[in-house]
Amino acid sequence: MDYFLKYFLIICNLLFTVLGLLLLALGVWGLISKESFAQEKIRSIGTDPMLVVLSVGFLLTVLCLSGCVGALRENRCLLKLFSAMVLVLITAQVIIAIVAHTLQDQIEGNLRSGMLVAIARYQDDLDLRFITDEIQSNLQCCGADNYRDWEINIYYNCSAPGVLACGVPATCCVDPLENGTVWNSQCGVGAQLLDEFTAQSVIFLGGCLGEISRWIKQHEGLIGIIVTVVFGVQILILFITIRLLERINRHKSFLRVWPPPNSCFCCFNCKSHCVIKMPNNE
């Protein structure tokens, strides 16, 4: 039995189990903190992004625990189950990568539709609001295609009765801090009424779709390295699991046929006298 393979697999699975438990805890915390289990919100829990985090954490924990326990107990059934699930995971990632490369235009269209939905539901969905704000503030953009996309939101539409009419969220502002210290949530009020020359000093004019594409192109080298490392780790874990299974099978087969019949058998490093069985020549 190669103990290096065994304990390397155990350590790797323990690390990923911890990661899975953290994701699981984050998902549960997110659902509870937003009271997603309340009676009036239980119907919309299926669209909650935290449910994705919780599901990924649960699946990762179950997968890695099966590999960890299987390696620790040298259980062939668990190791076979683990290797099969890892193989399915690798295959699924390859298929997703091929489909994503083939359907780039369609994916971009779906992303645009998703961003427009997020803009339309900005005030009513805290998750979509958080995601939209993070994208706009970090990428310094506004809307999907441009800042005028905010007109589709019933609160920011110019026909709306409130103070937000013809405005944009504060995360669209070039400088959302008043005097450099206080967050000014009204900095985007009336921005849609301004011409582009005037508006560019107040808000970001460019849409987030273009900024996302530029960000991906700027970091494609780093993204490629991360994807290669993650994929390589999965291949390595699958290879080690298969090798460990082979060693376990070989070891158990050896124990079934040892000691050979009609042969000498001697125990070494024993305090008791060695027992020798001589072959029968009769």
CYANA upper distance limits for C-alpha pairs under 8 A (distance plus 0.5 A):
  1 MET  CA    247 ARG  CA      6.29
  1 MET  CA    248 ILE  CA      7.19
  1 MET  CA    251 HIS  CA      7.23
  2 ASP  CA      6 LYS  CA      7.24
  2 ASP  CA    244 LEU  CA      8.06
  2 ASP  CA    247 ARG  CA      7.72
  3 TYR  CA      7 TYR  CA      6.57
  4 PHE  CA      8 PHE  CA      6.35
  5 LEU  CA      9 LEU  CA      6.61
  5 LEU  CA    240 ILE  CA      6.74
  5 LEU  CA    241 THR  CA      8.45
  5 LEU  CA    243 ARG  CA      8.36
  5 LEU  CA    244 LEU  CA      6.86
  6 LYS  CA     10 ILE  CA      6.83
  6 LYS  CA     71 ALA  CA      6.26
  6 LYS  CA     72 LEU  CA      7.68
  6 LYS  CA    244 LEU  CA      7.19
  7 TYR  CA     11 ILE  CA      6.56
  7 TYR  CA     71 ALA  CA      8.16
  7 TYR  CA     72 LEU  CA      8.28
  8 PHE  CA     12 CYS  CA      6.70
  9 LEU  CA     13 ASN  CA      6.63
  9 LEU  CA     67 GLY  CA      8.10
  9 LEU  CA     68 CYS  CA      7.47
  9 LEU  CA     71 ALA  CA      7.35
  9 LEU  CA    237 ILE  CA      7.39
  9 LEU  CA    240 ILE  CA      7.60
  9 LEU  CA    241 THR  CA      7.77
 10 ILE  CA     14 LEU  CA      6.57
 10 ILE  CA     67 GLY  CA      7.84
 10 ILE  CA     68 CYS  CA      5.33
 10 ILE  CA     69 VAL  CA      8.32
 10 ILE  CA     71 ALA  CA      6.72
 10 ILE  CA     72 LEU  CA      7.25
 11 ILE  CA     15 LEU  CA      6.78
 11 ILE  CA     68 CYS  CA      8.33
 12 CYS  CA     16 PHE  CA      6.91
 13 ASN  CA     17 THR  CA      6.39
 13 ASN  CA     64 CYS  CA      5.42
 13 ASN  CA     65 LEU  CA      7.31
 13 ASN  CA     67 GLY  CA      6.90
 13 ASN  CA     68 CYS  CA      5.92
 14 LEU  CA     18 VAL  CA      6.75
 14 LEU  CA     64 CYS  CA      7.53
 14 LEU  CA     65 LEU  CA      7.95
 14 LEU  CA     68 CYS  CA      7.10
 15 LEU  CA     19 LEU  CA      6.94
 16 PHE  CA     20 GLY  CA      6.58
 16 PHE  CA     60 LEU  CA      7.71
 16 PHE  CA     61 THR  CA      7.83
 16 PHE  CA     64 CYS  CA      6.85
 17 THR  CA     21 LEU  CA      6.64
 17 THR  CA     60 LEU  CA      7.21
 17 THR  CA     61 THR  CA      5.35
 17 THR  CA     62 VAL  CA      8.42
 17 THR  CA     64 CYS  CA      5.96
 17 THR  CA     65 LEU  CA      6.90
 18 VAL  CA     22 LEU  CA      6.70
 18 VAL  CA     61 THR  CA      8.11
 19 LEU  CA     23 LEU  CA      6.81
 19 LEU  CA     57 GLY  CA      8.00
 19 LEU  CA     60 LEU  CA      8.50
 19 LEU  CA     61 THR  CA      8.34
 20 GLY  CA     24 LEU  CA      6.56
 20 GLY  CA     56 VAL  CA      7.83
 20 GLY  CA     57 GLY  CA      4.68
 20 GLY  CA     58 PHE  CA      6.92
 20 GLY  CA     59 LEU  CA      8.14
 20 GLY  CA     60 LEU  CA      5.57
 20 GLY  CA     61 THR  CA      5.21
 21 LEU  CA     25 ALA  CA      6.54
 21 LEU  CA     57 GLY  CA      6.52
 21 LEU  CA     58 PHE  CA      7.79
 21 LEU  CA     61 THR  CA      6.68
 22 LEU  CA     26 LEU  CA      6.56
 22 LEU  CA     57 GLY  CA      7.67
 23 LEU  CA     27 GLY  CA      6.59
 23 LEU  CA     53 VAL  CA      6.51
 23 LEU  CA     54 LEU  CA      6.70
 23 LEU  CA     56 VAL  CA      7.73
 23 LEU  CA     57 GLY  CA      5.09
 23 LEU  CA     58 PHE  CA      8.39
 24 LEU  CA     28 VAL  CA      6.78
 24 LEU  CA     53 VAL  CA      7.33
 24 LEU  CA     54 LEU  CA      5.18
 24 LEU  CA     55 SER  CA      7.82
 24 LEU  CA     56 VAL  CA      8.01
 24 LEU  CA     57 GLY  CA      4.88
 24 LEU  CA     58 PHE  CA      6.32
 25 ALA  CA     29 TRP  CA      6.47
 25 ALA  CA     54 LEU  CA      7.92
 26 LEU  CA     30 GLY  CA      6.50
 26 LEU  CA     50 MET  CA      8.43
 26 LEU  CA     53 VAL  CA      7.84
 26 LEU  CA     54 LEU  CA      7.64
 27 GLY  CA     31 LEU  CA      6.77
 27 GLY  CA     50 MET  CA      5.49
 27 GLY  CA     51 LEU  CA      6.78
 27 GLY  CA     52 VAL  CA      8.24
 27 GLY  CA     53 VAL  CA      5.73
 27 GLY  CA     54 LEU  CA      4.74
 27 GLY  CA     57 GLY  CA      8.39
 28 VAL  CA     32 ILE  CA      6.62
 28 VAL  CA     50 MET  CA      8.19
 28 VAL  CA     54 LEU  CA      6.94
 29 TRP  CA     33 SER  CA      6.36
 30 GLY  CA     34 LYS  CA      6.78
 30 GLY  CA     50 MET  CA      6.52
 31 LEU  CA     35 GLU  CA      6.62
 31 LEU  CA     36 SER  CA      5.63
 31 LEU  CA     37 PHE  CA      7.64
 31 LEU  CA     50 MET  CA      6.87
 31 LEU  CA     51 LEU  CA      8.05
 32 ILE  CA     36 SER  CA      6.60
 32 ILE  CA     37 PHE  CA      7.37
 35 GLU  CA     41 LYS  CA      8.02
 36 SER  CA     41 LYS  CA      5.91
 36 SER  CA     42 ILE  CA      6.47
 36 SER  CA     44 SER  CA      8.41
 36 SER  CA     45 ILE  CA      6.60
 37 PHE  CA     41 LYS  CA      6.89
 37 PHE  CA     42 ILE  CA      5.79
 37 PHE  CA     45 ILE  CA      8.10
 38 ALA  CA     42 ILE  CA      6.38
 41 LYS  CA     45 ILE  CA      7.15
 44 SER  CA     48 ASP  CA      7.43
 45 ILE  CA     51 LEU  CA      7.89
 46 GLY  CA     51 LEU  CA      7.57
 47 THR  CA     51 LEU  CA      8.11
 48 ASP  CA     52 VAL  CA      8.00
 48 ASP  CA    127 ASP  CA      8.05
 49 PRO  CA     53 VAL  CA      7.37
 49 PRO  CA    127 ASP  CA      7.73
 50 MET  CA     54 LEU  CA      6.65
 51 LEU  CA     55 SER  CA      6.56
 52 VAL  CA     56 VAL  CA      6.63
 53 VAL  CA     57 GLY  CA      6.62
 54 LEU  CA     58 PHE  CA      6.64
 55 SER  CA     59 LEU  CA      6.66
 56 VAL  CA     60 LEU  CA      6.49
 57 GLY  CA     61 THR  CA      6.53
 58 PHE  CA     62 VAL  CA      6.72
 59 LEU  CA     63 LEU  CA      6.51
 60 LEU  CA     64 CYS  CA      6.55
 61 THR  CA     65 LEU  CA      6.42
 62 VAL  CA     66 SER  CA      6.72
 63 LEU  CA     67 GLY  CA      7.08
 63 LEU  CA     82 PHE  CA      6.94
 63 LEU  CA     85 MET  CA      7.85
 64 CYS  CA     68 CYS  CA      6.51
 64 CYS  CA     82 PHE  CA      8.20
 65 LEU  CA     69 VAL  CA      6.44
 66 SER  CA     70 GLY  CA      6.29
 66 SER  CA     78 LEU  CA      6.28
 66 SER  CA     79 LEU  CA      7.70
 66 SER  CA     81 LEU  CA      8.18
 66 SER  CA     82 PHE  CA      6.59
 67 GLY  CA     71 ALA  CA      6.57
 67 GLY  CA     78 LEU  CA      7.12
 67 GLY  CA     79 LEU  CA      6.33
 67 GLY  CA     82 PHE  CA      5.85
 67 GLY  CA     83 SER  CA      8.47
 68 CYS  CA     72 LEU  CA      6.59
 69 VAL  CA     73 ARG  CA      6.39
 69 VAL  CA     74 GLU  CA      8.38
 69 VAL  CA     75 ASN  CA      8.17
 69 VAL  CA     78 LEU  CA      8.02
 70 GLY  CA     74 GLU  CA      5.90
 70 GLY  CA     75 ASN  CA      5.17
 70 GLY  CA     76 ARG  CA      7.29
 70 GLY  CA     77 CYS  CA      8.07
 70 GLY  CA     78 LEU  CA      5.36
 70 GLY  CA     79 LEU  CA      5.60
 71 ALA  CA     75 ASN  CA      7.14
 71 ALA  CA     79 LEU  CA      7.29
 71 ALA  CA    244 LEU  CA      8.50
 74 GLU  CA     79 LEU  CA      8.36
 74 GLU  CA    248 ILE  CA      7.52
 75 ASN  CA     79 LEU  CA      6.79
 76 ARG  CA     80 LYS  CA      6.46
 76 ARG  CA    245 LEU  CA      7.08
 76 ARG  CA    248 ILE  CA      8.21
 77 CYS  CA     81 LEU  CA      6.67
 78 LEU  CA     82 PHE  CA      6.50
 79 LEU  CA     83 SER  CA      6.53
 79 LEU  CA    241 THR  CA      7.32
 79 LEU  CA    245 LEU  CA      7.59
 80 LYS  CA     84 ALA  CA      6.56
 80 LYS  CA    245 LEU  CA      8.32
 81 LEU  CA     85 MET  CA      6.73
 82 PHE  CA     86 VAL  CA      6.70
 83 SER  CA     87 LEU  CA      6.58
 83 SER  CA    238 LEU  CA      6.34
 83 SER  CA    241 THR  CA      6.91
 83 SER  CA    242 ILE  CA      7.68
 84 ALA  CA     88 VAL  CA      6.71
 85 MET  CA     89 LEU  CA      6.60
 86 VAL  CA     90 ILE  CA      6.66
 86 VAL  CA    234 GLN  CA      7.65
 86 VAL  CA    238 LEU  CA      7.06
 87 LEU  CA     91 THR  CA      6.62
 87 LEU  CA    238 LEU  CA      7.67
 88 VAL  CA     92 ALA  CA      6.55
 89 LEU  CA     93 GLN  CA      6.78
 90 ILE  CA     94 VAL  CA      6.84
 90 ILE  CA    231 PHE  CA      8.02
 90 ILE  CA    234 GLN  CA      7.72
 90 ILE  CA    235 ILE  CA      8.32
 91 THR  CA     95 ILE  CA      6.75
 92 ALA  CA     96 ILE  CA      6.59
 93 GLN  CA     97 ALA  CA      6.59
 94 VAL  CA     98 ILE  CA      6.77
 95 ILE  CA     99 VAL  CA      6.62
 96 ILE  CA    100 ALA  CA      6.41
 97 ALA  CA    101 HIS  CA      6.65
 98 ILE  CA    102 THR  CA      6.66
 99 VAL  CA    103 LEU  CA      6.45
100 ALA  CA    104 GLN  CA      6.34
100 ALA  CA    107 ILE  CA      7.78
103 LEU  CA    107 ILE  CA      6.62
104 GLN  CA    108 GLU  CA      6.67
105 ASP  CA    109 GLY  CA      6.76
106 GLN  CA    110 ASN  CA      6.72
107 ILE  CA    111 LEU  CA      6.56
108 GLU  CA    112 ARG  CA      6.69
109 GLY  CA    113 SER  CA      6.74
110 ASN  CA    114 GLY  CA      6.55
111 LEU  CA    115 MET  CA      6.69
112 ARG  CA    116 LEU  CA      6.75
112 ARG  CA    144 ALA  CA      6.84
112 ARG  CA    209 LEU  CA      7.48
113 SER  CA    117 VAL  CA      6.73
114 GLY  CA    118 ALA  CA      6.71
115 MET  CA    119 ILE  CA      6.68
115 MET  CA    132 THR  CA      8.37
115 MET  CA    143 GLY  CA      8.30
115 MET  CA    144 ALA  CA      6.51
116 LEU  CA    120 ALA  CA      6.67
116 LEU  CA    143 GLY  CA      8.32
116 LEU  CA    144 ALA  CA      7.00
116 LEU  CA    149 ASP  CA      8.04
117 VAL  CA    121 ARG  CA      6.68
118 ALA  CA    122 TYR  CA      6.14
118 ALA  CA    128 LEU  CA      5.94
118 ALA  CA    129 ARG  CA      7.62
118 ALA  CA    132 THR  CA      7.47
119 ILE  CA    129 ARG  CA      8.44
119 ILE  CA    132 THR  CA      8.01
119 ILE  CA    143 GLY  CA      7.81
119 ILE  CA    149 ASP  CA      8.29
119 ILE  CA    150 TRP  CA      7.01
119 ILE  CA    152 ILE  CA      7.96
119 ILE  CA    153 ASN  CA      6.78
120 ALA  CA    150 TRP  CA      8.16
120 ALA  CA    152 ILE  CA      6.41
120 ALA  CA    153 ASN  CA      4.93
120 ALA  CA    154 ILE  CA      7.69
121 ARG  CA    125 ASP  CA      6.40
121 ARG  CA    128 LEU  CA      7.77
121 ARG  CA    129 ARG  CA      8.30
121 ARG  CA    153 ASN  CA      7.60
122 TYR  CA    126 LEU  CA      7.90
122 TYR  CA    128 LEU  CA      6.66
122 TYR  CA    129 ARG  CA      5.39
122 TYR  CA    132 THR  CA      8.30
122 TYR  CA    153 ASN  CA      8.00
123 GLN  CA    129 ARG  CA      7.27
123 GLN  CA    155 TYR  CA      8.30
125 ASP  CA    129 ARG  CA      6.60
126 LEU  CA    130 PHE  CA      6.57
127 ASP  CA    131 ILE  CA      6.78
128 LEU  CA    132 THR  CA      6.48
129 ARG  CA    133 ASP  CA      6.54
130 PHE  CA    134 GLU  CA      6.66
131 ILE  CA    135 ILE  CA      6.75
132 THR  CA    136 GLN  CA      6.63
133 ASP  CA    137 SER  CA      6.45
133 ASP  CA    171 THR  CA      6.26
134 GLU  CA    138 ASN  CA      6.39
135 ILE  CA    139 LEU  CA      6.26
135 ILE  CA    140 GLN  CA      8.24
135 ILE  CA    141 CYS  CA      8.14
135 ILE  CA    208 CYS  CA      7.80
136 GLN  CA    140 GLN  CA      5.78
136 GLN  CA    141 CYS  CA      5.33
136 GLN  CA    142 CYS  CA      6.23
136 GLN  CA    143 GLY  CA      8.24
136 GLN  CA    171 THR  CA      6.40
136 GLN  CA    172 CYS  CA      6.67
136 GLN  CA    208 CYS  CA      7.25
137 SER  CA    141 CYS  CA      7.50
137 SER  CA    171 THR  CA      5.65
137 SER  CA    172 CYS  CA      7.25
139 LEU  CA    208 CYS  CA      7.63
139 LEU  CA    211 GLU  CA      6.81
139 LEU  CA    212 ILE  CA      7.98
140 GLN  CA    172 CYS  CA      7.56
140 GLN  CA    174 VAL  CA      8.23
140 GLN  CA    204 PHE  CA      6.78
140 GLN  CA    208 CYS  CA      8.43
141 CYS  CA    146 ASN  CA      8.37
141 CYS  CA    172 CYS  CA      6.82
141 CYS  CA    204 PHE  CA      5.76
141 CYS  CA    205 LEU  CA      7.14
141 CYS  CA    206 GLY  CA      5.84
141 CYS  CA    207 GLY  CA      5.82
141 CYS  CA    208 CYS  CA      5.59
141 CYS  CA    211 GLU  CA      7.48
142 CYS  CA    146 ASN  CA      6.38
142 CYS  CA    147 TYR  CA      5.34
142 CYS  CA    171 THR  CA      8.38
142 CYS  CA    172 CYS  CA      5.63
142 CYS  CA    203 ILE  CA      8.24
142 CYS  CA    204 PHE  CA      6.23
142 CYS  CA    205 LEU  CA      6.66
142 CYS  CA    206 GLY  CA      6.53
142 CYS  CA    207 GLY  CA      5.61
142 CYS  CA    208 CYS  CA      6.57
143 GLY  CA    147 TYR  CA      5.40
143 GLY  CA    148 ARG  CA      7.56
143 GLY  CA    149 ASP  CA      5.83
143 GLY  CA    150 TRP  CA      6.81
143 GLY  CA    206 GLY  CA      8.19
143 GLY  CA    207 GLY  CA      5.56
143 GLY  CA    208 CYS  CA      6.52
144 ALA  CA    149 ASP  CA      7.04
144 ALA  CA    207 GLY  CA      5.21
144 ALA  CA    208 CYS  CA      5.57
144 ALA  CA    209 LEU  CA      6.03
145 ASP  CA    149 ASP  CA      7.37
145 ASP  CA    206 GLY  CA      7.25
145 ASP  CA    207 GLY  CA      4.52
145 ASP  CA    208 CYS  CA      7.04
145 ASP  CA    209 LEU  CA      6.81
145 ASP  CA    210 GLY  CA      7.89
146 ASN  CA    205 LEU  CA      6.22
146 ASN  CA    206 GLY  CA      5.43
146 ASN  CA    207 GLY  CA      4.54
146 ASN  CA    208 CYS  CA      8.07
147 TYR  CA    168 VAL  CA      7.92
147 TYR  CA    172 CYS  CA      8.46
147 TYR  CA    192 GLN  CA      8.03
147 TYR  CA    204 PHE  CA      7.80
147 TYR  CA    205 LEU  CA      5.98
147 TYR  CA    206 GLY  CA      7.29
147 TYR  CA    207 GLY  CA      7.05
148 ARG  CA    192 GLN  CA      6.87
150 TRP  CA    156 TYR  CA      6.68
150 TRP  CA    157 ASN  CA      7.53
150 TRP  CA    167 GLY  CA      8.21
150 TRP  CA    168 VAL  CA      6.83
151 GLU  CA    156 TYR  CA      6.27
151 GLU  CA    157 ASN  CA      4.89
151 GLU  CA    158 CYS  CA      7.40
151 GLU  CA    166 CYS  CA      7.52
152 ILE  CA    156 TYR  CA      8.01
152 ILE  CA    157 ASN  CA      6.72
153 ASN  CA    157 ASN  CA      6.24
154 ILE  CA    160 ALA  CA      6.90
155 TYR  CA    160 ALA  CA      6.22
155 TYR  CA    162 GLY  CA      7.50
155 TYR  CA    164 LEU  CA      6.55
155 TYR  CA    165 ALA  CA      6.62
156 TYR  CA    160 ALA  CA      7.17
156 TYR  CA    164 LEU  CA      5.72
156 TYR  CA    165 ALA  CA      4.97
156 TYR  CA    166 CYS  CA      5.77
156 TYR  CA    167 GLY  CA      5.87
156 TYR  CA    168 VAL  CA      6.97
157 ASN  CA    165 ALA  CA      5.83
157 ASN  CA    166 CYS  CA      5.92
157 ASN  CA    167 GLY  CA      8.13
158 CYS  CA    165 ALA  CA      5.29
158 CYS  CA    166 CYS  CA      4.80
158 CYS  CA    167 GLY  CA      8.36
159 SER  CA    165 ALA  CA      7.21
159 SER  CA    166 CYS  CA      8.36
160 ALA  CA    164 LEU  CA      8.17
160 ALA  CA    165 ALA  CA      5.70
160 ALA  CA    166 CYS  CA      8.49
161 PRO  CA    165 ALA  CA      7.15
163 VAL  CA    189 VAL  CA      7.87
164 LEU  CA    168 VAL  CA      7.95
164 LEU  CA    189 VAL  CA      6.42
164 LEU  CA    190 GLY  CA      8.10
165 ALA  CA    189 VAL  CA      7.77
165 ALA  CA    190 GLY  CA      7.39
166 CYS  CA    189 VAL  CA      7.25
166 CYS  CA    190 GLY  CA      5.39
166 CYS  CA    191 ALA  CA      6.92
166 CYS  CA    192 GLN  CA      5.58
166 CYS  CA    193 LEU  CA      6.92
167 GLY  CA    188 GLY  CA      5.83
167 GLY  CA    189 VAL  CA      4.65
167 GLY  CA    190 GLY  CA      4.92
167 GLY  CA    191 ALA  CA      5.50
167 GLY  CA    192 GLN  CA      6.19
168 VAL  CA    172 CYS  CA      7.05
168 VAL  CA    188 GLY  CA      5.37
168 VAL  CA    189 VAL  CA      6.78
168 VAL  CA    190 GLY  CA      8.12
168 VAL  CA    191 ALA  CA      6.95
168 VAL  CA    192 GLN  CA      7.90
169 PRO  CA    173 CYS  CA      8.05
169 PRO  CA    185 SER  CA      7.88
169 PRO  CA    186 GLN  CA      8.35
169 PRO  CA    187 CYS  CA      8.47
169 PRO  CA    188 GLY  CA      6.31
169 PRO  CA    189 VAL  CA      8.46
170 ALA  CA    176 PRO  CA      6.45
170 ALA  CA    184 ASN  CA      7.62
170 ALA  CA    185 SER  CA      5.68
170 ALA  CA    186 GLN  CA      7.02
170 ALA  CA    187 CYS  CA      6.30
170 ALA  CA    188 GLY  CA      6.00
171 THR  CA    176 PRO  CA      7.47
172 CYS  CA    188 GLY  CA      7.55
172 CYS  CA    203 ILE  CA      5.87
172 CYS  CA    204 PHE  CA      6.18
173 CYS  CA    187 CYS  CA      6.99
173 CYS  CA    188 GLY  CA      6.64
173 CYS  CA    202 VAL  CA      6.30
173 CYS  CA    203 ILE  CA      4.60
173 CYS  CA    204 PHE  CA      6.74
174 VAL  CA    201 SER  CA      7.50
174 VAL  CA    202 VAL  CA      6.08
174 VAL  CA    203 ILE  CA      5.41
174 VAL  CA    204 PHE  CA      6.59
175 ASP  CA    202 VAL  CA      7.78
175 ASP  CA    203 ILE  CA      8.41
176 PRO  CA    183 TRP  CA      6.49
176 PRO  CA    184 ASN  CA      5.97
176 PRO  CA    185 SER  CA      7.65
176 PRO  CA    187 CYS  CA      6.65
177 LEU  CA    181 THR  CA      6.18
177 LEU  CA    182 VAL  CA      5.70
177 LEU  CA    183 TRP  CA      5.04
177 LEU  CA    184 ASN  CA      5.99
178 GLU  CA    182 VAL  CA      5.54
178 GLU  CA    183 TRP  CA      6.56
178 GLU  CA    184 ASN  CA      6.14
187 CYS  CA    202 VAL  CA      8.35
188 GLY  CA    202 VAL  CA      8.03
188 GLY  CA    203 ILE  CA      7.55
190 GLY  CA    194 LEU  CA      7.74
191 ALA  CA    199 ALA  CA      6.93
191 ALA  CA    202 VAL  CA      8.21
191 ALA  CA    203 ILE  CA      7.96
194 LEU  CA    198 THR  CA      6.58
194 LEU  CA    199 ALA  CA      5.97
195 ASP  CA    199 ALA  CA      6.40
196 GLU  CA    200 GLN  CA      6.44
196 GLU  CA    205 LEU  CA      7.98
197 PHE  CA    201 SER  CA      8.17
198 THR  CA    202 VAL  CA      7.90
199 ALA  CA    203 ILE  CA      6.40
199 ALA  CA    204 PHE  CA      8.41
199 ALA  CA    205 LEU  CA      7.95
200 GLN  CA    204 PHE  CA      6.58
200 GLN  CA    205 LEU  CA      6.61
206 GLY  CA    210 GLY  CA      8.00
206 GLY  CA    211 GLU  CA      8.23
207 GLY  CA    211 GLU  CA      7.32
208 CYS  CA    212 ILE  CA      6.47
209 LEU  CA    213 SER  CA      6.88
210 GLY  CA    214 ARG  CA      6.74
211 GLU  CA    215 TRP  CA      6.52
212 ILE  CA    216 ILE  CA      6.73
213 SER  CA    217 LYS  CA      6.82
214 ARG  CA    218 GLN  CA      6.63
215 TRP  CA    219 HIS  CA      6.71
216 ILE  CA    220 GLU  CA      6.05
219 HIS  CA    223 ILE  CA      6.62
220 GLU  CA    224 GLY  CA      6.42
221 GLY  CA    225 ILE  CA      6.82
222 LEU  CA    226 ILE  CA      6.74
223 ILE  CA    227 VAL  CA      6.62
224 GLY  CA    228 THR  CA      6.53
225 ILE  CA    229 VAL  CA      6.60
226 ILE  CA    230 VAL  CA      6.62
227 VAL  CA    231 PHE  CA      6.51
228 THR  CA    232 GLY  CA      6.35
229 VAL  CA    233 VAL  CA      6.58
230 VAL  CA    234 GLN  CA      6.97
231 PHE  CA    235 ILE  CA      6.86
232 GLY  CA    236 LEU  CA      6.58
233 VAL  CA    237 ILE  CA      6.60
234 GLN  CA    238 LEU  CA      6.67
235 ILE  CA    239 PHE  CA      6.63
236 LEU  CA    240 ILE  CA      6.61
237 ILE  CA    241 THR  CA      6.57
238 LEU  CA    242 ILE  CA      6.77
239 PHE  CA    243 ARG  CA      6.72
240 ILE  CA    244 LEU  CA      6.50
241 THR  CA    245 LEU  CA      6.66
242 ILE  CA    246 GLU  CA      6.80
243 ARG  CA    247 ARG  CA      6.78
244 LEU  CA    248 ILE  CA      6.64
245 LEU  CA    249 ASN  CA      6.63
246 GLU  CA    250 ARG  CA      6.58
247 ARG  CA    251 HIS  CA      6.48
248 ILE  CA    252 LYS  CA      6.62
249 ASN  CA    253 SER  CA      6.58
250 ARG  CA    254 PHE  CA      6.63
251 HIS  CA    255 LEU  CA      6.86
252 LYS  CA    256 ARG  CA      6.83
253 SER  CA    257 VAL  CA      7.22
254 PHE  CA    258 TRP  CA      6.71
255 LEU  CA    259 PRO  CA      8.47
259 PRO  CA    263 SER  CA      8.07
259 PRO  CA    265 PHE  CA      7.30
262 ASN  CA    277 LYS  CA      7.93
262 ASN  CA    278 MET  CA      7.42
262 ASN  CA    279 PRO  CA      5.16
262 ASN  CA    280 ASN  CA      7.33
263 SER  CA    277 LYS  CA      7.03
263 SER  CA    278 MET  CA      6.85
263 SER  CA    279 PRO  CA      6.16
264 CYS  CA    276 ILE  CA      6.14
264 CYS  CA    277 LYS  CA      5.54
264 CYS  CA    278 MET  CA      6.23
264 CYS  CA    279 PRO  CA      7.73
265 PHE  CA    275 VAL  CA      7.53
265 PHE  CA    276 ILE  CA      6.04
265 PHE  CA    277 LYS  CA      6.70
266 CYS  CA    274 CYS  CA      6.09
266 CYS  CA    275 VAL  CA      6.37
266 CYS  CA    276 ILE  CA      6.31
267 CYS  CA    274 CYS  CA      6.31
267 CYS  CA    275 VAL  CA      7.89
268 PHE  CA    274 CYS  CA      8.07
270 CYS  CA    274 CYS  CA      8.08
